[in-house]
Amino acid sequence: MADKKIKIKLVKSLIGASEAQRRVVKGLGFTKKDQVVEHLDSATIRGMINKVPHLLEVAE
């Protein structure tokens, strides 16, 4: 799991999202809708994903 990477895509707009949700999305590295970022699969990243699952799509 240490070397495993996950791809995350921002599938919904941040319009109407709370400030806390916006900060989580920005912390994951997103700047615009439909962008895909890659992160190491860690508990920290998984926790951030779990804060805004309705905005993201995760590919293992």
C-alpha positions as a Python dict, from the first residue, in 0.01 Angstrom:
ca = {
    (1, 'M'): (0, 0, 0),
    (2, 'A'): (296, 233, 55),
    (3, 'D'): (390, 257, -313),
    (4, 'K'): (36, 234, -448),
    (5, 'K'): (-99, 543, -622),
    (6, 'I'): (-460, 645, -666),
    (7, 'K'): (-605, 876, -928),
    (8, 'I'): (-869, 1120, -811),
    (9, 'K'): (-1094, 1324, -1042),
    (10, 'L'): (-1297, 1630, -944),
    (11, 'V'): (-1633, 1555, -1108),
    (12, 'K'): (-1854, 1825, -956),
    (13, 'S'): (-1821, 2201, -929),
    (14, 'L'): (-1741, 2371, -600),
    (15, 'I'): (-2030, 2614, -645),
    (16, 'G'): (-2241, 2578, -334),
    (17, 'A'): (-1973, 2386, -143),
    (18, 'S'): (-1878, 2502, 205),
    (19, 'E'): (-1547, 2678, 272),
    (20, 'A'): (-1417, 2368, 452),
    (21, 'Q'): (-1496, 2150, 149),
    (22, 'R'): (-1324, 2400, -81),
    (23, 'R'): (-1011, 2384, 136),
    (24, 'V'): (-1005, 2003, 127),
    (25, 'V'): (-1038, 2001, -253),
    (26, 'K'): (-763, 2262, -288),
    (27, 'G'): (-547, 2063, -46),
    (28, 'L'): (-579, 1762, -275),
    (29, 'G'): (-434, 1975, -555),
    (30, 'F'): (-740, 2054, -764),
    (31, 'T'): (-782, 2389, -939),
    (32, 'K'): (-1066, 2311, -1181),
    (33, 'K'): (-1346, 2066, -1258),
    (34, 'D'): (-1264, 1742, -1445),
    (35, 'Q'): (-900, 1767, -1339),
    (36, 'V'): (-724, 1443, -1241),
    (37, 'V'): (-453, 1428, -974),
    (38, 'E'): (-245, 1136, -854),
    (39, 'H'): (-152, 1077, -489),
    (40, 'L'): (9, 803, -287),
    (41, 'D'): (-257, 591, -119),
    (42, 'S'): (-229, 695, 246),
    (43, 'A'): (-463, 735, 540),
    (44, 'T'): (-431, 1113, 515),
    (45, 'I'): (-539, 1125, 151),
    (46, 'R'): (-819, 873, 214),
    (47, 'G'): (-947, 1091, 499),
    (48, 'M'): (-954, 1396, 271),
    (49, 'I'): (-1141, 1196, 6),
    (50, 'N'): (-1394, 1085, 268),
    (51, 'K'): (-1467, 1449, 353),
    (52, 'V'): (-1592, 1527, 1),
    (53, 'P'): (-1689, 1196, -165),
    (54, 'H'): (-1983, 1357, -348),
    (55, 'L'): (-1742, 1580, -543),
    (56, 'L'): (-1479, 1321, -634),
    (57, 'E'): (-1433, 1002, -832),
    (58, 'V'): (-1152, 766, -726),
    (59, 'A'): (-968, 520, -952),
    (60, 'E'): (-750, 267, -771),
}
